[in-house]
Amino acid sequence: MKITAIRTHVLEASLAQPFAYSRAWYASRMAMLVEIETSAGLTGWGECYGPAWMTEAVVRSLAPSLIGLDPLSSEHIWQDAYARLRDHGQKGLVVEGLSGIDIALWDIKGKHFGVPCHRLMGGPLRTEVRAYATGLYRREGGNPPDYLAEEAAGYAAEGFHAVKLKVGFGIAEDVAAARAVRAAIGPEIGLMVDANHAYDAMAAIRLGRLIEPLDIGWFEEPVPPEDLAGYRAVKAALTIPIAGGECEYTRLGFREVLTRGAMDIIQPDTCAAGGLSECKKIADMAAAFGVRYNPHVWGTGIGLAASLQLMAVLPPHTPPSLAPAEPVFEFDRTEHPIRQAILREPIEHRRGMIRIPDGPGLGIEIDCSALDRFRAG
């Protein structure tokens, strides 16, 4: 079996209502999908996190060198591509592009052997995962504490065990929003906050101390990703667990995070940090350091499926016991017209629980008509 074609699909959809996180407004959602065809008639699908047109350029640049290779040799393909681009691509766009290719190769591998990807990675350790609701972005008009509290209460009513609030809009506004959300969901529902590295260490510590009484599950990306010293300072100053890593890449990048003790929880994005091949290595390394791993998930149904395949084999966060702390899954609840439309069967939650797909490969089927409907440009 050989790789015969590699195609890219850049998709875009306008939003009914723009929303913001700490650094930008979104008026549309984009996606960059990778399709790999083989001489055996098998097709694999992957997704790249990051700026769609830029990651497409990476995949298109790599594609000619992959034609004719054995798609089952995903490890060799990853190592060879990374080595050839090492001088200019140890992080960022190059690794994001390679991630989409790697996921598509794992999809082919699972289809070839007739098993879900997690079987080939040694799993599953679980067949379903507990999800938390990512949402609570800023919207145009209205009073943020009011509409965020209402939105959070809705997620709790749906059965989610926890919600994640976007912060980074100024300390006073963040504190008011966090207090309103905690009052709306009560003490039994988990509450995490995510600043998307809007603060320096001094401001992050000040915010963290003000919201510590609200029983915050974790403080995500309090400072810029390259500021590991800032992460350590925030981590040392607060009792809130410190999370990050969606903007870190490969086991080599996470080696620095782990050896420097910068985070309590790492959050590699499977579509960014190197695909399933690399994220499994990162997960094993995190377990050796006793650091929790909850993947960052932000994309279409392909990214959801790939992350769920990895979730099936992540070890519990604690040593074997009668009540292990299991990894939790990020389930984006913001508007994304493309997310489920590309799947013939959507990935949905039931009272905050999501079943891990158990079909061959990623366990999903792509509705190709949606690719034409949302094609960008």
Secondary structure, 3 states (H helix, E strand, C coil): CCEEEEEEEEEEEEEEEEEEECCEEEEEEEEEEEEEEECCCCEEEEEECCCHHHHHHHHHHHHHHHCCCCCCCHHHHHHHHHHHHCCCCCCCHHHHHHHHHHHHHHHHHHHHHCCEHHHHCCCCCCCEEEEEEECCCEECCCCHHHHHHHHHHHHHHHCCCEEEEECCCCHHHHHHHHHHHHHHHCCCCEEEEECCCCCCHHHHHHHHHHHHHHCEEEEECCCCCCCHHHHHHHHHHCCCCEEECCCCCHHHHHHHHHHCCCCCEECCECCCCCHHHHHHHHHHHHHHHCCEECCECCCCHHHHHHHHHHHCCCCCCCCCCCCCCCCCEEEECCCCCCCCCCECCCCCCECCEEECCCCCECCCCECHHHHHHCECC
